[in-house]
């Protein structure tokens, strides 16, 4: 069976495949060879260095070499390395926005006022906004994907999970560097430089890169191709060992992305969608089948061709500084301080109707800044008790502005929103070992208090009047204790089982898309999640096979969900606001394996099964004043089955080493909209990638291909102001529907010179 057809397998088939891999390992002749074993993976998933096989958490680790060899061009590529994970780009309202989901706990909003449920942290500093979550992965040491709530140690509303990214540090006593060039289809031309200079007690690392995508992924003969982007990055990283006990670490990184946003593809199906009449008036054909693209009469639906007349621009410029102090206070007590500063300016312009007419164009811009501080003490005297305790504080400020063209070239009144937040917490987590260190008990807690503020106004310069505001909004403070407790038992060096119970907390806030002052000022309360998890981590055949499995059950309460409320004074007749109206349960299974079949053959993979469902959901989500039981709806970005397989061959060719890597990653179809509006499901898809690399002395040459089957599934699908379904009606209609499509098949060549 070819790997491309693996998507036809059921969950039992995937589990069977893993068993076959294990059986092959039992009989493969290489297992009789001595000295073969998979390299130990060390992670800091609990803010201290541990073997991943000893960590009582569901965590997947991706080494820097894996990131490099898989040609992971941005953070969305990480989904292939972990089960029950979805990572999509949602560039429909904000630049480089992430639609990230772990175990069905997702976030896909463009507003900076909302905290992501899946947090991205870089070098110990959290990125507390969805804007900019999708970025290029350069100079990576390792990445850890932690599934489930991680709030006791990482805080800042880590409900669904954490993407923990660590860049390489400067190296002492070493002068080295590398130059990497990459060319590919669609005008790809990348150049990356790294130089490290190190003395005995200090080192500095310089990085610079120019990443260019000169041709857009979406053809457009009206205003020019869409999806073109150029990114410039530069950084400097200092490391200083003051003595044997104190290390200082400081870095500054600059990034500037400019180009054109991904194409918005209109997918209105028939005249049930209001915009369909306008599309037809301009000579376009509305959809046909759900998911078909609106296009000129006589042409076929093509998800990679756009007819937008407003290409606009997209941009994201950021400055980031991180500084860290590590000090050994005594033989058993250490101190770590990490400070972070980030400021970013963003711009997003797009034709949201997707044709060469002015139906709805948008121009959004804003800025974001945050400052974080963490002070942590760690105790390890070599005895039974290990613990960590500390304090964390974060402040963030953001602005969002928007102008719109609605059926006229005149830009509408300006919408302006200012948000601010403060987060303060104290935390503790410790391990206590018993029974000759076979049994280890874990307990931890964090107290969090957060304050959110929002001011919003909509001003019409033509009349000199405020349509909303000025300064509509409010302020609120929420606090809570979250906890983790559990136990792990080490049956042998190669076999560990664990159980953990943990909670997550995401503070309340305000709804910047609300249109009435009453909704803007009322806000919404916190949401909480409780996770029960049991797992086994095992190593077999003298380290040649690693096999881990996890069972989990999570209860999500007071879910922060957008509802549509009647608003007679608003043009659309309704407004969008966040309310605590949902409860849900998530149960699942996760499997991961890594097997070294011989010196030259390695196979790894993962599989996840997820049962996600609402247990209580009563709300008006259509804006018609009817509060109904909506618990039969599917939860967004929660595919039932996910799996990935990676196959790597290494062999000698002359004086060099040849490596061939192939990977296949599958995601079942999943809902993209809250209402499960017909035609907005993300169809199931599989991504096939490959690379062929030859290394000789200081040179590395690679030919790579991504999305070889040219999957054109959508990454985001949305219905604007959907109508309530009625019996016997296939399409209940909406104002209009639009989608964004994933990147096409792409071949490329990369050359690296190391010195």
Secondary structure as GFF3:
##gff-version 3
##sequence-region A 1 755
A	DSSP	three_ten_helix	3	8	.	.	.	ID=ss1
A	DSSP	alpha_helix	11	27	.	.	.	ID=ss2
A	DSSP	three_ten_helix	29	32	.	.	.	ID=ss3
A	DSSP	beta_strand	42	43	.	.	.	ID=ss4
A	DSSP	beta_strand	50	51	.	.	.	ID=ss5
A	DSSP	three_ten_helix	52	54	.	.	.	ID=ss6
A	DSSP	beta_strand	59	63	.	.	.	ID=ss7
A	DSSP	alpha_helix	64	69	.	.	.	ID=ss8
A	DSSP	three_ten_helix	75	81	.	.	.	ID=ss9
A	DSSP	beta_strand	85	89	.	.	.	ID=ss10
A	DSSP	beta_strand	98	102	.	.	.	ID=ss11
A	DSSP	beta_strand	105	107	.	.	.	ID=ss12
A	DSSP	beta_strand	118	122	.	.	.	ID=ss13
A	DSSP	beta_strand	125	127	.	.	.	ID=ss14
A	DSSP	beta_strand	140	147	.	.	.	ID=ss15
A	DSSP	alpha_helix	151	154	.	.	.	ID=ss16
A	DSSP	beta_strand	161	167	.	.	.	ID=ss17
A	DSSP	beta_strand	175	184	.	.	.	ID=ss18
A	DSSP	beta_strand	188	198	.	.	.	ID=ss19
A	DSSP	beta_strand	202	213	.	.	.	ID=ss20
A	DSSP	beta_strand	219	220	.	.	.	ID=ss21
A	DSSP	beta_strand	229	241	.	.	.	ID=ss22
A	DSSP	beta_strand	246	259	.	.	.	ID=ss23
A	DSSP	beta_strand	265	266	.	.	.	ID=ss24
A	DSSP	alpha_helix	274	281	.	.	.	ID=ss25
A	DSSP	beta_strand	284	285	.	.	.	ID=ss26
A	DSSP	beta_strand	295	296	.	.	.	ID=ss27
A	DSSP	beta_strand	305	306	.	.	.	ID=ss28
A	DSSP	beta_strand	314	328	.	.	.	ID=ss29
A	DSSP	beta_strand	333	351	.	.	.	ID=ss30
A	DSSP	beta_strand	360	380	.	.	.	ID=ss31
A	DSSP	beta_strand	385	406	.	.	.	ID=ss32
A	DSSP	beta_strand	414	434	.	.	.	ID=ss33
A	DSSP	beta_strand	439	460	.	.	.	ID=ss34
A	DSSP	beta_strand	465	492	.	.	.	ID=ss35
A	DSSP	beta_strand	495	506	.	.	.	ID=ss36
A	DSSP	alpha_helix	517	522	.	.	.	ID=ss37
A	DSSP	beta_strand	527	540	.	.	.	ID=ss38
A	DSSP	beta_strand	545	566	.	.	.	ID=ss39
A	DSSP	beta_strand	574	598	.	.	.	ID=ss40
A	DSSP	beta_strand	601	619	.	.	.	ID=ss41
A	DSSP	beta_strand	628	629	.	.	.	ID=ss42
A	DSSP	beta_strand	641	653	.	.	.	ID=ss43
A	DSSP	beta_strand	656	667	.	.	.	ID=ss44
A	DSSP	beta_strand	685	696	.	.	.	ID=ss45
A	DSSP	beta_strand	699	706	.	.	.	ID=ss46
A	DSSP	beta_strand	714	720	.	.	.	ID=ss47
A	DSSP	beta_strand	736	741	.	.	.	ID=ss48
A	DSSP	beta_strand	746	754	.	.	.	ID=ss49
###
